[in-house]
Amino acid sequence: MQAHPSASVFHTVGWLEALRRTYSYEPVVFTTSSPTSELRDGLAFCYVRSWLTGKRLVSLPFSDHCEPLYESIEELDFLVRYLQTALDHKELKYLEVRPISGNFREMAGGTDFQSTGSYFLHKIDLRSSLDELFRQFNKDSVQRRIRRAERAGLVERCGRSKELLKDFFGLLVLTRSRHHVPPQPYIWFRNLIDSMGDSLEIRVAYQDDIPIASILTLRFRETVYFKYGCSNSVFNKLGATPLLLWRAIEGAKSFGAKEFDMGRTDENNAGLISFKDKWSHARQPLHYWRFPPSLNGGGWKVRMAKQILAKMPDRLLTATGNLIYRHIG
C-alpha cells in the first residue's frame, strides 16, 4: 500500500509496526483489491481495544494525517459504506479517519461523518535553492534566530543513538511538563527507531555539552516530516530550535526531498500556528472525521482531564503517559 502515489510515512510498515509494538494496536487495511493481487487501494486502520475508552477503528492513531488511498471515487465510497455497515457486527464504538483532502465527506458520498478535530497543516516547498528558501523565512523570528544560534557556537549532533534518544526524551519531558501534558512513553521512540531505521533522525543542539533543544524527523520518498520538537525554555533566546529545523531542511535537500511537512497544529494553538507561519505560508485546514456522530459531546471530559494534569508533579505526569497513551490513540 505504501507504493500508492498518495501514501505518506504514516502508511509505511515501519510506522504501523511501531504502533503495534508499543500499544498492541492491530493494523488492518480495507481494500477492494483481490486477495491474490497487490494492494492498489485501501484505508489503513488500527483496531484500538481499550477497557477505558472502548473498541474503535482509527486511521491512524498518533498520526498527523492518513489519506485514504483509492483510484476512483466509487472505490472510496464502497469502502466507507462497507465500514459503516460493519461497525455493529464488529461491536465498535466508531471509526475515525484523518484525511488530508478537505472534501473527504463529499467524496465519500456525503455520508454521515462528524468533524471531531480541526487543525492546520504546514508544508514547505523545497524545490527552491537553499538561499531562496532562507530568504522566504521570517527575518526576525527565523533568519536572525538561526544566525544568532550559529554565532553562539551551538553544537548539533544527529543520529539514532541511545545517547541522543536519552537527551531528546529528557527535553521532551521538560516541554510536555511545561504544557501540563504527559510525554509519550520512552518505548514508543525506541520502537520508532527500531522500526523506521535510517529514515528517522534525532537532532540535538548543545551548549557546553548541555542539551537545550531537539527535533525528531521522519523521511519517506521525497518528503521529510517534522514530527516532534522539544526544548529547555531557559535557553530559548539562543535560537536552537530554528537552527535544528534549518539543518533538517538542509539535510532534506541533500536527500533530494521536495517537501518538508511541519505537521499538524490544533486550530486553538495560536502560538504554534504563528511559529509555523513564519516558516511556511502554505497552511491548509486539516479535519478528522468520525462515524457515527457522537450524541454526547466529550468536551467536558477533556477540560476536566486538563485540570487534573495541570496539578500533577512532573514524575507523576511521566508515569501517567506510560499508562494512558494506549487508551487515547
C-alpha positions in Angstrom: 0.0 0.0 0.0 2.9 2.4 0.6 3.6 2.2 -3.1 0.4 4.3 -3.8 1.3 7.8 -5.1 -0.7 9.4 -2.2 0.9 7.3 0.5 2.8 9.0 3.4 5.2 7.9 6.1 2.2 7.0 8.2 1.2 4.3 5.7 4.6 2.5 6.0 5.2 -0.9 7.5 7.7 0.7 9.9 5.2 3.2 11.4 2.4 0.6 11.7 4.9 -1.8 13.4 5.9 0.8 16.0 2.2 1.3 16.8 1.7 -2.4 17.2 4.8 -3.0 19.3 4.2 -0.1 21.6 0.4 0.0 22.1 -0.7 -3.5 20.9 -2.8 -2.0 18.2 -3.8 -4.4 15.4 -3.2 -2.8 11.9 -5.7 -3.7 9.2 -6.3 -2.5 5.7 -9.7 -2.5 4.0 -9.3 -2.7 0.2 -11.2 -3.6 -3.0 -8.1 -5.4 -4.3 -8.4 -9.2 -4.6 -6.6 -11.5 -2.0 -4.2 -12.7 -4.8 -3.2 -9.3 -6.2 -1.1 -6.4 -4.9 -2.8 -3.7 -2.9 -3.8 -0.9 -5.2 -6.1 0.9 -2.8 -7.1 0.8 0.8 -8.0 2.5 4.1 -5.4 1.8 6.7 -6.7 1.5 10.3 -5.7 0.2 13.7 -8.0 -1.6 16.0 -7.9 0.2 19.3 -9.2 -2.1 22.0 -9.4 -0.4 25.4 -11.3 -1.2 28.6 -11.2 2.5 29.3 -12.2 4.1 26.1 -13.8 1.3 24.2 -13.2 -0.5 20.9 -12.8 1.5 17.7 -11.1 1.8 14.3 -8.7 4.7 13.9 -6.9 5.8 10.8 -4.3 6.2 12.3 -3.5 6.7 16.0 -0.9 9.3 16.8 -0.5 10.1 13.0 -0.9 13.7 11.9 -2.8 12.5 8.8 -3.6 9.3 6.9 -5.0 9.9 3.5 -7.4 7.2 2.2 -5.7 5.6 -0.8 -8.0 4.9 -3.8 -8.1 5.0 -7.5 -11.7 6.2 -8.0 -14.4 8.0 -6.0 -16.6 4.8 -6.4 -13.9 2.7 -4.7 -13.7 5.1 -1.8 -17.5 5.3 -1.5 -17.7 1.5 -1.5 -15.1 1.1 1.2 -16.6 3.8 3.5 -20.1 2.3 3.2 -18.8 -1.2 3.9 -17.0 0.0 7.1 -20.1 1.9 8.3 -22.3 -1.2 8.0 -19.6 -3.4 9.6 -19.5 -1.3 12.9 -22.2 -3.1 14.7 -21.0 -6.5 13.5 -17.6 -5.8 14.9 -19.0 -4.2 18.1 -17.1 -1.0 17.6 -18.0 2.4 19.1 -16.9 4.4 16.0 -14.4 4.7 13.1 -12.2 7.7 12.6 -10.4 8.9 9.5 -7.7 11.6 9.2 -7.5 12.6 5.6 -5.6 15.5 4.1 -8.3 16.1 1.5 -10.6 18.8 2.8 -13.6 17.4 0.9 -13.4 13.8 2.2 -17.1 13.7 3.4 -18.3 14.9 -0.1 -16.0 12.4 -1.9 -17.3 9.6 0.3 -20.9 10.2 -0.9 -21.9 12.8 1.7 -22.0 10.1 4.3 -22.9 10.9 7.9 -19.4 11.7 9.3 -18.9 14.3 12.1 -15.9 16.5 12.4 -14.1 15.7 15.6 -10.9 17.8 15.3 -9.8 20.8 13.3 -6.1 21.6 12.7 -3.8 23.2 10.3 -1.1 21.5 8.3 2.0 23.5 7.3 4.3 22.4 4.5 7.5 23.9 3.0 8.1 23.5 -0.7 11.8 22.6 -1.0 12.2 22.9 -4.8 13.8 26.3 -4.5 17.5 26.7 -3.7 18.7 26.9 -0.1 19.4 30.6 -0.4 15.9 31.2 -1.8 14.3 29.1 0.9 16.2 31.0 3.6 15.1 34.4 2.2 11.4 33.2 2.3 11.5 32.7 6.1 10.6 35.5 8.5 13.5 37.8 9.0 13.1 38.4 12.8 11.7 35.1 14.0 13.6 32.7 11.8 16.6 34.2 9.9 18.0 36.2 12.7 17.5 33.4 15.3 19.3 31.0 13.1 22.2 33.4 12.7 22.2 34.0 16.5 22.4 30.3 17.1 25.3 30.0 14.7 27.2 32.8 16.4 26.6 31.2 19.8 28.6 28.2 18.7 25.9 25.7 19.5 26.9 22.1 18.6 24.5 19.9 16.7 24.5 16.1 16.9 22.4 13.9 14.6 21.6 10.2 14.6 19.7 7.5 16.3 22.0 6.5 19.2 20.9 5.7 22.8 22.6 8.9 24.0 20.7 11.1 21.5 17.4 9.4 22.4 18.1 9.9 26.1 18.8 13.6 25.6 15.8 14.0 23.3 13.5 12.3 25.8 14.7 14.4 28.7 13.9 17.6 26.7 10.5 16.1 25.7 9.6 15.5 29.4 10.6 19.2 30.2 8.5 20.5 27.3 5.4 18.4 27.9 5.5 19.2 31.6 5.6 22.9 30.8 2.4 22.4 28.9 0.9 20.1 31.6 0.6 17.2 29.1 2.0 13.7 29.7 5.0 12.7 27.5 4.7 9.8 25.2 6.3 6.6 26.6 10.0 6.2 26.1 9.4 2.8 24.5 7.4 4.5 21.7 10.5 6.3 20.5 12.7 3.2 21.0 10.3 1.2 18.8 10.2 4.0 16.2 13.9 3.9 15.9 14.0 0.1 15.5 11.1 0.1 13.0 11.9 3.2 10.9 15.7 2.7 10.6 17.7 5.3 8.8 14.5 7.2 7.7 14.4 8.6 11.3 16.8 11.2 12.6 17.1 12.9 16.0 18.9 16.2 16.1 20.0 17.7 19.4 21.6 21.1 20.0 24.1 21.5 22.8 25.6 24.4 24.7 28.7 23.4 26.6 27.5 19.7 26.4 24.1 20.6 27.8 21.2 19.5 25.6 19.0 22.6 25.0 16.7 21.6 22.1 15.9 18.6 19.9 13.7 17.6 17.0 12.8 14.2 15.5 12.1 13.9 11.8 11.0 11.1 9.5 11.7 10.6 5.8 9.6 8.9 3.2 10.1 9.3 -0.6 10.5 13.0 -1.3 9.1 14.3 1.9 10.7 14.9 5.3 8.3 15.1 8.3 9.0 17.2 11.4 7.2 15.0 14.0 8.4 16.0 17.4 10.2 19.1 18.8 11.2 20.0 22.4 13.5 22.3 24.3 14.7 23.7 27.6 12.9 27.1 27.7 15.8 28.6 29.7 17.9 28.6 26.5 15.2 29.7 24.1 16.8 33.0 23.4 19.7 31.2 21.7 17.6 30.1 18.7 18.4 26.4 18.9 15.1 25.1 17.6 15.2 27.3 14.4 18.8 26.2 13.9 17.8 22.5 14.1 14.9 22.9 11.7 17.2 24.7 9.2 19.7 21.9 9.5 16.9 19.4 8.9 15.8 21.3 5.8 19.4 21.3 4.5 19.6 17.6 5.1 16.3 17.0 3.4 17.6 18.9 0.3 20.7 16.8 0.3 18.5 13.7 0.1 16.5 15.2 -2.8 13.4 15.9 -0.8 10.9 18.2 -2.4 8.7 18.9 0.7 9.1 19.5 4.4 5.9 18.5 6.3 5.8 20.6 9.6 2.9 18.5 11.0 -0.5 19.3 12.4 -1.3 22.1 14.8 -4.5 22.4 16.8 -6.6 25.4 15.5 -6.7 26.8 19.1 -2.9 26.7 19.5 -2.2 30.3 18.3 1.4 30.3 19.4 2.4 27.3 17.5 0.4 28.4 14.4 2.3 31.7 14.5 5.6 29.9 14.8 5.0 27.7 11.8 3.5 30.6 9.7 6.9 32.2 9.9 8.4 29.2 8.1 5.6 28.5 5.6 2.8 30.4 4.0 1.3 27.1 2.8 -1.1 26.4 5.6 -4.1 24.2 4.9 -7.1 23.1 7.1 -7.0 19.6 8.4 -10.1 17.8 9.7 -10.6 14.5 11.4 -13.9 12.7 10.7 -15.9 10.2 12.9 -18.8 7.9 12.2 -21.3 7.6 13.7 -21.6 11.1 15.0 -21.3 11.4 18.8 -24.6 12.3 20.5 -22.9 13.4 23.7 -20.0 15.9 23.4 -16.9 14.9 25.3 -15.5 18.4 25.7 -16.2 18.4 29.5 -14.1 15.3 29.9 -11.1 17.0 28.1 -11.4 20.1 30.3 -11.5 18.0 33.4 -8.5 15.9 32.4 -6.5 19.1 31.7 -7.3 20.5 35.1 -6.1 17.3 36.8 -3.0 17.0 34.6 -2.1 20.7 35.4 -1.7 19.8 39.1 0.4 16.7 38.6 4.1 16.8 39.5 6.5 16.0 36.6 7.4 12.5 37.7 3.7 11.5 38.1 2.9 13.1 34.7 5.5 10.9 33.0 4.1 7.8 34.7 0.6 8.8 33.6 1.9 9.0 30.0 3.1 5.4 30.2 -0.4 4.3 31.3 -2.9 6.3 29.3 -1.5 6.7 25.7 -2.6 3.3 24.5 -6.2 4.2 25.5 -6.3 7.6 23.7 -5.0 6.6 20.3 
